Amino acid sequence: MSDYSLFYILLLMTTGLIAGVVNTLAGGGSNLTIPALMIMGMPPEIANATNRVGVFLQTLVAVKSFKKYDKLPTKGVLAILVPTLLGGILGAASASYMPNGLLKPVLLGAMVAMALLILLKPSTVMPPQGARVLNVSESPTAFLSLLGAGFYGGFVQAGVGFILLAALAGSLRYDLVRANALKMVCTGVFTAVALVIFIARNQIAWVPGLILASGTMVGAHFAVKLAINVSQRTLKLFLFFMTLFACTAALFI
């Protein structure tokens, strides 16, 4: 993929901008960026790896902004990161070594599954009202959810934010703003691990990855300010239809 025309650059930056907003507010931005990279001719294993450049850099921007507005909880973060990091290592290794012929249908299937979860069971990412925040040790469900989220995020990334929100908001009972802040910390950690694996395997296309990242970073910066007031239902419906469209298009590439 050597044609870096103005149209190509603008398309990647625009897609990255939208993904940066979506990922920071809830999750699922990679449902747009991975198929976009694949549609433009990138092999699925390279698209999956290249996408992590933008994801990692946007998490740095988002975490810094959440901390600036005092919305980033620090108590219990280590206990949250341990299962997430372990799952991320296993997931990234699985994706990196999976045969090319299997990776594309698995990627697309995972994205469609997340779209259906968003549509059919939105309650999984909504915290109970007025409930006490729990530690990971008090919620075995949260530990397993974080482990699964880390694996899924290391493997495919697309839609992992919803799994993390289910663990952080649904199981540990953080409010959505703080759950989103912690979600970005978790995403940054397992994405960093995934990047190390993908770099070692020479699976990252740096030029399109950095172009995409320029958009995701801008999107993350502005999305933090919208995190409290955004309509989650509208966003989930938007993601559902965009995911199906992108995956359908990628099937014919």
PASEBA-1860 file (N, C-alpha, C; in nm, 3 decimals):
! residues 253
1> MSDYSLFY> 0.085/-0.119/0.000/0.000/0.000/0.000/0.089/0.124/0.000 ~ 0.123/0.174/-0.116/0.221/0.280/-0.126/0.163/0.413/-0.175 ~ 0.035/0.419/-0.205/-0.027/0.541/-0.257/-0.076/0.627/-0.142 ~ 0.007/0.725/-0.101/-0.032/0.814/0.007/-0.079/0.947/-0.052 ~ -0.189/0.942/-0.127/-0.244/1.061/-0.189/-0.312/1.146/-0.083 ~ -0.345/1.271/-0.122/-0.413/1.363/-0.031/-0.546/1.303/0.014 ~ -0.618/1.240/-0.080/-0.745/1.178/-0.045/-0.726/1.069/0.060 ~ -0.625/0.987/0.040/-0.596/0.878/0.132/-0.562/0.931/0.272
9> ILLLMTTG> -0.480/1.036/0.276/-0.440/1.095/0.404/-0.561/1.154/0.476 ~ -0.644/1.230/0.403/-0.761/1.292/0.464/-0.862/1.189/0.513 ~ -0.877/1.081/0.435/-0.969/0.977/0.474/-0.925/0.910/0.603 ~ -0.795/0.879/0.612/-0.744/0.816/0.733/-0.754/0.910/0.854 ~ -0.724/1.037/0.834/-0.730/1.133/0.944/-0.874/1.152/0.993 ~ -0.968/1.157/0.898/-1.109/1.174/0.934/-1.162/1.052/1.008 ~ -1.129/0.934/0.956/-1.169/0.811/1.023/-1.108/0.804/1.163 ~ -0.981/0.844/1.174/-0.915/0.846/1.303/-0.980/0.943/1.399
17> LIAGVVNT> -1.019/1.060/1.349/-1.086/1.160/1.433/-1.216/1.104/1.492 ~ -1.296/1.043/1.406/-1.423/0.984/1.453/-1.396/0.873/1.553 ~ -1.297/0.788/1.522/-1.264/0.676/1.610/-1.213/0.726/1.744 ~ -1.134/0.835/1.744/-1.084/0.890/1.869/-1.196/0.938/1.960 ~ -1.298/0.999/1.901/-1.414/1.044/1.978/-1.491/0.923/2.032 ~ -1.519/0.830/1.943/-1.599/0.712/1.979/-1.529/0.629/2.087 ~ -1.400/0.604/2.070/-1.327/0.523/2.167/-1.323/0.587/2.304 ~ -1.310/0.719/2.309/-1.300/0.789/2.436/-1.434/0.796/2.507
25> LAGGGSNL> -1.541/0.816/2.432/-1.674/0.828/2.492/-1.730/0.693/2.535 ~ -1.701/0.589/2.460/-1.757/0.457/2.494/-1.663/0.347/2.447 ~ -1.658/0.321/2.319/-1.574/0.216/2.263/-1.622/0.181/2.123 ~ -1.539/0.107/2.050/-1.580/0.060/1.918/-1.523/0.137/1.802 ~ -1.435/0.235/1.828/-1.379/0.311/1.717/-1.299/0.226/1.621 ~ -1.237/0.120/1.672/-1.160/0.032/1.584/-1.249/-0.047/1.490 ~ -1.380/-0.051/1.520/-1.475/-0.110/1.426/-1.476/-0.032/1.294 ~ -1.433/0.093/1.301/-1.425/0.176/1.181/-1.285/0.175/1.120
33> TIPALMIM> -1.183/0.184/1.204/-1.048/0.201/1.152/-0.989/0.073/1.094 ~ -1.013/-0.042/1.159/-0.958/-0.167/1.105/-1.016/-0.200/0.968 ~ -1.149/-0.199/0.951/-1.203/-0.223/0.816/-1.158/-0.117/0.716 ~ -1.141/0.009/0.761/-1.096/0.114/0.670/-0.957/0.081/0.616 ~ -0.867/0.036/0.703/-0.733/-0.002/0.660/-0.738/-0.122/0.566 ~ -0.828/-0.218/0.596/-0.839/-0.336/0.513/-0.898/-0.302/0.376 ~ -0.997/-0.214/0.374/-1.059/-0.173/0.249/-0.957/-0.106/0.157 ~ -0.860/-0.037/0.216/-0.759/0.032/0.137/-0.646/-0.059/0.094
41> GMPPEIAN> -0.663/-0.190/0.116/-0.568/-0.287/0.063/-0.470/-0.346/0.162 ~ -0.482/-0.312/0.290/-0.388/-0.363/0.389/-0.430/-0.503/0.433 ~ -0.338/-0.600/0.439/-0.372/-0.733/0.489/-0.427/-0.725/0.632 ~ -0.517/-0.816/0.671/-0.582/-0.806/0.802/-0.486/-0.806/0.920 ~ -0.381/-0.887/0.914/-0.288/-0.892/1.027/-0.209/-0.761/1.039 ~ -0.181/-0.695/0.925/-0.110/-0.567/0.927/-0.205/-0.455/0.971 ~ -0.329/-0.459/0.924/-0.429/-0.359/0.965/-0.453/-0.366/1.115 ~ -0.466/-0.488/1.166/-0.489/-0.508/1.309/-0.374/-0.452/1.391
49> ATNRVGVF> -0.251/-0.474/1.346/-0.134/-0.424/1.418/-0.117/-0.274/1.402 ~ -0.133/-0.225/1.280/-0.114/-0.082/1.252/-0.214/0.004/1.327 ~ -0.334/-0.044/1.342/-0.438/0.029/1.413/-0.397/0.063/1.557 ~ -0.311/-0.020/1.617/-0.275/0.000/1.758/-0.192/0.126/1.780 ~ -0.126/0.178/1.676/-0.048/0.301/1.690/-0.140/0.415/1.731 ~ -0.250/0.431/1.657/-0.345/0.537/1.688/-0.416/0.514/1.821 ~ -0.448/0.390/1.850/-0.516/0.358/1.975/-0.428/0.396/2.095 ~ -0.300/0.357/2.088/-0.210/0.386/2.200/-0.193/0.537/2.221
57> LQTLVAVK> -0.168/0.611/2.113/-0.145/0.754/2.127/-0.270/0.827/2.173 ~ -0.388/0.781/2.131/-0.510/0.848/2.177/-0.534/0.823/2.324 ~ -0.494/0.705/2.375/-0.512/0.679/2.519/-0.426/0.773/2.602 ~ -0.305/0.806/2.554/-0.220/0.899/2.627/-0.288/1.036/2.638 ~ -0.347/1.081/2.528/-0.415/1.210/2.527/-0.537/1.207/2.618 ~ -0.617/1.102/2.609/-0.740/1.092/2.688/-0.711/1.083/2.837 ~ -0.614/0.998/2.875/-0.581/0.983/3.017/-0.532/1.115/3.075 ~ -0.448/1.186/3.002/-0.399/1.316/3.048/-0.515/1.413/3.069
65> SFKKYDKL> -0.613/1.413/2.977/-0.727/1.503/2.988/-0.819/1.465/3.103 ~ -0.846/1.335/3.120/-0.930/1.292/3.233/-0.864/1.330/3.366 ~ -0.733/1.315/3.374/-0.660/1.350/3.496/-0.667/1.500/3.521 ~ -0.659/1.578/3.416/-0.667/1.724/3.427/-0.800/1.766/3.489 ~ -0.908/1.696/3.454/-1.040/1.731/3.506/-1.074/1.652/3.633 ~ -0.975/1.586/3.691/-0.989/1.512/3.817/-1.096/1.403/3.806 ~ -1.098/1.332/3.695/-1.195/1.225/3.672/-1.128/1.088/3.662 ~ -1.001/1.079/3.699/-0.928/0.954/3.688/-0.902/0.897/3.827
73> PTKGVLAI> -0.975/0.792/3.869/-0.950/0.730/4.000/-0.815/0.659/3.999 ~ -0.744/0.666/4.111/-0.614/0.601/4.120/-0.615/0.482/4.217 ~ -0.710/0.480/4.310/-0.718/0.371/4.405/-0.761/0.242/4.335 ~ -0.688/0.135/4.356/-0.725/0.005/4.300/-0.687/-0.014/4.155 ~ -0.613/0.082/4.097/-0.578/0.072/3.955/-0.490/-0.050/3.927 ~ -0.395/-0.076/4.017/-0.304/-0.188/3.994/-0.380/-0.320/3.987 ~ -0.476/-0.340/4.077/-0.555/-0.463/4.076/-0.636/-0.476/3.949 ~ -0.676/-0.364/3.891/-0.750/-0.364/3.765/-0.659/-0.398/3.648
81> LVPTLLGG> -0.535/-0.349/3.654/-0.443/-0.366/3.541/-0.385/-0.506/3.531 ~ -0.371/-0.578/3.643/-0.308/-0.709/3.641/-0.380/-0.807/3.548 ~ -0.511/-0.833/3.566/-0.578/-0.927/3.474/-0.588/-0.872/3.332 ~ -0.601/-0.740/3.321/-0.610/-0.679/3.188/-0.480/-0.698/3.110 ~ -0.368/-0.678/3.177/-0.238/-0.692/3.113/-0.211/-0.837/3.075 ~ -0.243/-0.930/3.164/-0.224/-1.072/3.134/-0.304/-1.114/3.012 ~ -0.431/-1.073/3.009/-0.514/-1.105/2.893/-0.463/-1.041/2.766 ~ -0.411/-0.917/2.777/-0.359/-0.848/2.659/-0.241/-0.918/2.597
89> ILGAASAS> -0.152/-0.971/2.681/-0.035/-1.043/2.630/-0.079/-1.167/2.553 ~ -0.171/-1.243/2.612/-0.219/-1.365/2.547/-0.294/-1.335/2.417 ~ -0.376/-1.229/2.419/-0.454/-1.193/2.302/-0.368/-1.145/2.187 ~ -0.271/-1.058/2.216/-0.184/-1.005/2.110/-0.099/-1.116/2.048 ~ -0.049/-1.206/2.133/0.031/-1.317/2.081/-0.053/-1.407/1.992 ~ -0.178/-1.431/2.031/-0.267/-1.515/1.951/-0.293/-1.452/1.815 ~ -0.320/-1.320/1.813/-0.347/-1.251/1.687/-0.225/-1.247/1.597 ~ -0.107/-1.227/1.657/0.015/-1.214/1.578/0.052/-1.345/1.509
97> YMPNGLLK> 0.026/-1.457/1.574/0.069/-1.586/1.520/-0.043/-1.664/1.450 ~ -0.165/-1.608/1.450/-0.275/-1.677/1.384/-0.253/-1.677/1.233 ~ -0.278/-1.787/1.164/-0.265/-1.791/1.018/-0.350/-1.684/0.951 ~ -0.296/-1.623/0.845/-0.364/-1.513/0.777/-0.505/-1.549/0.732 ~ -0.523/-1.672/0.687/-0.654/-1.712/0.636/-0.762/-1.715/0.743 ~ -0.722/-1.730/0.869/-0.818/-1.734/0.978/-0.842/-1.598/1.041 ~ -0.740/-1.509/1.035/-0.749/-1.384/1.108/-0.861/-1.294/1.058 ~ -0.875/-1.283/0.924/-0.977/-1.192/0.871/-1.118/-1.231/0.914
105> PVLLGAMV> -1.163/-1.356/0.898/-1.299/-1.389/0.944/-1.316/-1.376/1.095 ~ -1.209/-1.403/1.171/-1.218/-1.388/1.317/-1.234/-1.241/1.354 ~ -1.155/-1.153/1.289/-1.165/-1.010/1.314/-1.306/-0.958/1.283 ~ -1.355/-0.992/1.165/-1.486/-0.943/1.124/-1.597/-1.002/1.211 ~ -1.585/-1.131/1.245/-1.685/-1.194/1.331/-1.688/-1.130/1.468 ~ -1.571/-1.098/1.522/-1.565/-1.034/1.654/-1.630/-0.896/1.651 ~ -1.606/-0.822/1.542/-1.665/-0.688/1.533/-1.817/-0.694/1.520 ~ -1.868/-0.787/1.442/-2.013/-0.802/1.430/-2.074/-0.844/1.563
113> AMALLILL> -2.006/-0.934/1.635/-2.054/-0.979/1.766/-2.064/-0.861/1.862 ~ -1.964/-0.772/1.860/-1.968/-0.656/1.948/-2.081/-0.561/1.908 ~ -2.107/-0.548/1.779/-2.216/-0.463/1.733/-2.350/-0.517/1.784 ~ -2.366/-0.649/1.781/-2.490/-0.709/1.831/-2.505/-0.690/1.981 ~ -2.393/-0.699/2.054/-2.397/-0.675/2.198/-2.441/-0.533/2.229 ~ -2.386/-0.438/2.153/-2.423/-0.298/2.170/-2.573/-0.278/2.148 ~ -2.628/-0.344/2.046/-2.768/-0.326/2.010/-2.862/-0.399/2.104 ~ -2.830/-0.525/2.136/-2.925/-0.612/2.206/-2.914/-0.607/2.358
121> KPSTVMPP> -2.796/-0.572/2.410/-2.780/-0.574/2.556/-2.701/-0.453/2.605 ~ -2.756/-0.334/2.586/-2.684/-0.214/2.629/-2.667/-0.203/2.780 ~ -2.748/-0.276/2.857/-2.740/-0.270/3.003/-2.606/-0.319/3.056 ~ -2.531/-0.394/2.975/-2.403/-0.447/3.022/-2.299/-0.337/3.043 ~ -2.320/-0.219/2.991/-2.224/-0.111/3.008/-2.283/0.005/3.089 ~ -2.391/-0.019/3.163/-2.452/0.085/3.244/-2.435/0.051/3.392 ~ -2.378/0.141/3.473/-2.357/0.112/3.615/-2.485/0.127/3.696 ~ -2.499/0.053/3.808/-2.613/0.072/3.897/-2.608/0.213/3.957
129> QGARVLNV> -2.723/0.271/3.978/-2.729/0.407/4.031/-2.700/0.407/4.182 ~ -2.607/0.493/4.224/-2.580/0.513/4.365/-2.513/0.397/4.436 ~ -2.456/0.304/4.364/-2.395/0.186/4.426/-2.251/0.215/4.470 ~ -2.204/0.143/4.572/-2.068/0.158/4.621/-1.969/0.096/4.523 ~ -1.859/0.168/4.498/-1.755/0.115/4.410/-1.689/-0.005/4.478 ~ -1.670/-0.114/4.404/-1.612/-0.236/4.458/-1.465/-0.249/4.418 ~ -1.389/-0.324/4.497/-1.255/-0.363/4.459/-1.262/-0.488/4.372 ~ -1.158/-0.514/4.295/-1.155/-0.633/4.211/-1.169/-0.759/4.295
137> SESPTAFL> -1.109/-0.759/4.415/-1.115/-0.876/4.503/-1.256/-0.906/4.552 ~ -1.345/-0.808/4.545/-1.484/-0.827/4.589/-1.573/-0.875/4.475 ~ -1.522/-0.881/4.355/-1.605/-0.916/4.240/-1.531/-1.010/4.147 ~ -1.547/-1.143/4.166/-1.485/-1.239/4.074/-1.526/-1.216/3.929 ~ -1.649/-1.171/3.910/-1.697/-1.142/3.775/-1.613/-1.033/3.709 ~ -1.576/-0.932/3.788/-1.495/-0.823/3.734/-1.358/-0.873/3.692 ~ -1.297/-0.960/3.774/-1.164/-1.014/3.740/-1.169/-1.089/3.607 ~ -1.269/-1.175/3.591/-1.282/-1.252/3.468/-1.313/-1.161/3.349
145> SLLGAGFY> -1.395/-1.059/3.373/-1.429/-0.966/3.266/-1.306/-0.887/3.221 ~ -1.224/-0.845/3.316/-1.103/-0.770/3.283/-1.002/-0.859/3.210 ~ -0.992/-0.986/3.253/-0.904/-1.081/3.184/-0.950/-1.101/3.040 ~ -1.082/-1.120/3.024/-1.139/-1.138/2.890/-1.124/-1.012/2.805 ~ -1.143/-0.895/2.868/-1.129/-0.770/2.795/-0.986/-0.751/2.748 ~ -0.889/-0.785/2.835/-0.749/-0.775/2.797/-0.717/-0.865/2.680 ~ -0.766/-0.989/2.684/-0.742/-1.084/2.574/-0.804/-1.032/2.445 ~ -0.930/-0.992/2.453/-0.999/-0.943/2.334/-0.930/-0.817/2.280
153> GGFVQAGV> -0.892/-0.726/2.371/-0.826/-0.604/2.328/-0.691/-0.631/2.266 ~ -0.615/-0.722/2.325/-0.487/-0.759/2.267/-0.503/-0.826/2.132 ~ -0.613/-0.901/2.117/-0.635/-0.977/1.994/-0.687/-0.890/1.881 ~ -0.794/-0.815/1.906/-0.858/-0.744/1.796/-0.883/-0.597/1.822 ~ -0.897/-0.553/1.945/-0.917/-0.413/1.985/-1.060/-0.364/1.961 ~ -1.119/-0.394/1.847/-1.247/-0.334/1.808/-1.358/-0.368/1.907 ~ -1.413/-0.265/1.972/-1.523/-0.285/2.065/-1.481/-0.323/2.205 ~ -1.351/-0.327/2.233/-1.306/-0.368/2.366/-1.353/-0.271/2.475
161> GFILLAAL> -1.375/-0.145/2.436/-1.422/-0.047/2.534/-1.551/-0.087/2.601 ~ -1.639/-0.154/2.528/-1.766/-0.195/2.586/-1.747/-0.308/2.688 ~ -1.652/-0.398/2.661/-1.623/-0.505/2.756/-1.560/-0.445/2.882 ~ -1.470/-0.349/2.865/-1.409/-0.284/2.980/-1.512/-0.207/3.061 ~ -1.604/-0.139/2.993/-1.708/-0.066/3.066/-1.801/-0.161/3.141 ~ -1.825/-0.279/3.083/-1.908/-0.378/3.152/-1.842/-0.421/3.283 ~ -1.708/-0.433/3.280/-1.634/-0.472/3.401/-1.623/-0.356/3.499 ~ -1.587/-0.239/3.450/-1.559/-0.124/3.536/-1.686/-0.057/3.589
169> AGSLRYDL> -1.786/-0.044/3.501/-1.911/0.020/3.542/-2.012/-0.082/3.593 ~ -2.030/-0.191/3.517/-2.130/-0.289/3.555/-2.090/-0.372/3.676 ~ -1.964/-0.420/3.680/-1.920/-0.508/3.789/-1.858/-0.432/3.906 ~ -1.772/-0.334/3.878/-1.707/-0.259/3.985/-1.783/-0.133/4.024 ~ -1.882/-0.095/3.944/-1.977/0.011/3.979/-1.919/0.153/3.977 ~ -1.820/0.177/3.895/-1.777/0.314/3.873/-1.882/0.386/3.789 ~ -1.896/0.518/3.810/-1.983/0.593/3.720/-1.917/0.596/3.582 ~ -1.998/0.626/3.481/-1.951/0.612/3.344/-1.832/0.702/3.310
177> VRANALKM> -1.826/0.821/3.368/-1.714/0.910/3.339/-1.584/0.850/3.391 ~ -1.583/0.808/3.517/-1.462/0.749/3.575/-1.432/0.612/3.514 ~ -1.536/0.539/3.480/-1.515/0.410/3.413/-1.448/0.432/3.277 ~ -1.489/0.537/3.207/-1.426/0.568/3.079/-1.279/0.607/3.097 ~ -1.248/0.681/3.204/-1.110/0.719/3.231/-1.025/0.596/3.259 ~ -1.074/0.506/3.345/-1.001/0.383/3.375/-0.991/0.293/3.253 ~ -1.095/0.294/3.172/-1.094/0.215/3.048/-0.979/0.257/2.959 ~ -0.953/0.387/2.951/-0.844/0.436/2.867/-0.708/0.396/2.924
185> VCTGVFTA> -0.695/0.392/3.058/-0.571/0.346/3.119/-0.547/0.199/3.083 ~ -0.651/0.116/3.100/-0.639/-0.027/3.067/-0.605/-0.046/2.920 ~ -0.672/0.027/2.835/-0.647/0.016/2.691/-0.505/0.054/2.656 ~ -0.455/0.160/2.718/-0.318/0.202/2.693/-0.217/0.097/2.733 ~ -0.242/0.029/2.845/-0.147/-0.071/2.895/-0.141/-0.193/2.804 ~ -0.260/-0.253/2.772/-0.251/-0.374/2.689/-0.220/-0.343/2.543 ~ -0.247/-0.219/2.500/-0.209/-0.180/2.365/-0.057/-0.164/2.354 ~ 0.005/-0.112/2.461/0.151/-0.100/2.462/0.216/-0.237/2.450
193> VALVIFIA> 0.161/-0.335/2.523/0.213/-0.472/2.515/0.195/-0.528/2.375 ~ 0.075/-0.506/2.319/0.047/-0.555/2.184/0.142/-0.492/2.083 ~ 0.170/-0.363/2.098/0.260/-0.295/2.005/0.400/-0.357/2.007 ~ 0.447/-0.391/2.126/0.580/-0.453/2.137/0.584/-0.583/2.056 ~ 0.477/-0.664/2.071/0.471/-0.792/1.999/0.463/-0.769/1.849 ~ 0.378/-0.676/1.806/0.361/-0.652/1.664/0.486/-0.588/1.601 ~ 0.554/-0.502/1.677/0.678/-0.443/1.627/0.783/-0.551/1.608 ~ 0.793/-0.639/1.706/0.890/-0.749/1.698/0.863/-0.839/1.579
201> RNQIAWVP> 0.736/-0.850/1.542/0.697/-0.934/1.428/0.694/-0.856/1.297 ~ 0.732/-0.727/1.302/0.737/-0.641/1.182/0.602/-0.636/1.111 ~ 0.495/-0.612/1.187/0.360/-0.613/1.132/0.293/-0.476/1.132 ~ 0.369/-0.370/1.155/0.311/-0.235/1.160/0.354/-0.153/1.039 ~ 0.256/-0.094/0.971/0.284/0.001/0.862/0.284/0.140/0.925 ~ 0.401/0.198/0.948/0.413/0.316/1.032/0.352/0.442/0.970 ~ 0.366/0.462/0.841/0.315/0.586/0.781/0.162/0.596/0.795 ~ 0.085/0.497/0.748/-0.060/0.507/0.768/-0.098/0.502/0.916
209> GLILASGT> -0.020/0.430/0.997/-0.049/0.423/1.139/-0.039/0.558/1.207 ~ 0.063/0.636/1.172/0.081/0.768/1.232/-0.018/0.870/1.175 ~ -0.053/0.854/1.047/-0.157/0.941/0.990/-0.288/0.919/1.063 ~ -0.322/0.793/1.082/-0.444/0.760/1.156/-0.437/0.814/1.298 ~ -0.321/0.802/1.362/-0.303/0.847/1.500/-0.323/0.997/1.515 ~ -0.284/1.074/1.413/-0.303/1.219/1.422/-0.450/1.254/1.438 ~ -0.537/1.175/1.374/-0.681/1.197/1.388/-0.733/1.147/1.522 ~ -0.689/1.029/1.566/-0.741/0.974/1.691/-0.703/1.061/1.811
217> MVGAHFAV> -0.586/1.121/1.807/-0.542/1.206/1.919/-0.627/1.332/1.930 ~ -0.657/1.393/1.817/-0.744/1.512/1.817/-0.883/1.474/1.866 ~ -0.936/1.361/1.817/-1.068/1.316/1.859/-1.075/1.290/2.008 ~ -0.971/1.226/2.064/-0.968/1.197/2.207/-0.965/1.325/2.289 ~ -0.892/1.424/2.243/-0.880/1.550/2.317/-1.016/1.617/2.335 ~ -1.093/1.624/2.227/-1.222/1.690/2.234/-1.329/1.602/2.298 ~ -1.314/1.470/2.288/-1.418/1.380/2.340/-1.425/1.379/2.492 ~ -1.315/1.402/2.559/-1.316/1.400/2.705/-1.416/1.503/2.760
225> KLAINVSQ> -1.422/1.618/2.697/-1.514/1.723/2.742/-1.661/1.685/2.720 ~ -1.686/1.590/2.630/-1.822/1.548/2.600/-1.863/1.422/2.676 ~ -1.771/1.363/2.750/-1.793/1.231/2.808/-1.915/1.223/2.898 ~ -1.947/1.330/2.968/-2.058/1.325/3.063/-2.194/1.335/2.992 ~ -2.203/1.415/2.887/-2.333/1.447/2.827/-2.367/1.371/2.700 ~ -2.274/1.291/2.646/-2.302/1.223/2.520/-2.415/1.123/2.534 ~ -2.496/1.109/2.431/-2.604/1.010/2.430/-2.548/0.874/2.395 ~ -2.540/0.786/2.495/-2.486/0.653/2.472/-2.572/0.571/2.376
233> RTLKLFLF> -2.703/0.584/2.387/-2.791/0.505/2.301/-2.770/0.542/2.154 ~ -2.765/0.671/2.125/-2.744/0.716/1.988/-2.610/0.667/1.935 ~ -2.507/0.678/2.017/-2.373/0.635/1.977/-2.369/0.485/1.947 ~ -2.437/0.406/2.030/-2.438/0.261/2.009/-2.509/0.223/1.880 ~ -2.620/0.289/1.851/-2.690/0.261/1.725/-2.604/0.301/1.605 ~ -2.536/0.415/1.616/-2.446/0.459/1.510/-2.336/0.356/1.487 ~ -2.275/0.310/1.595/-2.168/0.211/1.585/-2.218/0.081/1.522 ~ -2.338/0.040/1.560/-2.393/-0.085/1.508/-2.402/-0.082/1.356
241> FMTLFACT> -2.461/0.023/1.302/-2.479/0.031/1.156/-2.347/0.055/1.084 ~ -2.259/0.137/1.143/-2.129/0.161/1.080/-2.043/0.035/1.080 ~ -2.053/-0.044/1.186/-1.976/-0.167/1.193/-2.021/-0.265/1.085 ~ -2.150/-0.283/1.072/-2.202/-0.374/0.970/-2.162/-0.328/0.830 ~ -2.170/-0.198/0.806/-2.132/-0.145/0.675/-1.984/-0.171/0.646 ~ -1.898/-0.137/0.743/-1.754/-0.152/0.722/-1.715/-0.299/0.705 ~ -1.774/-0.387/0.786/-1.741/-0.528/0.776/-1.788/-0.588/0.645 ~ -1.906/-0.548/0.600/-1.959/-0.596/0.472/-1.868/-0.554/0.357
249> AALFI> -1.823/-0.427/0.362/-1.734/-0.379/0.257/-1.601/-0.455/0.259 ~ -1.549/-0.479/0.380/-1.419/-0.546/0.391/-1.424/-0.690/0.340 ~ -1.540/-0.754/0.347/-1.553/-0.891/0.300/-1.526/-0.905/0.150 ~ -1.544/-0.796/0.076/-1.530/-0.804/-0.069/-1.394/-0.753/-0.117 ~ -1.306/-0.722/-0.020/-1.172/-0.676/-0.060/-1.080/-0.797/-0.082
END
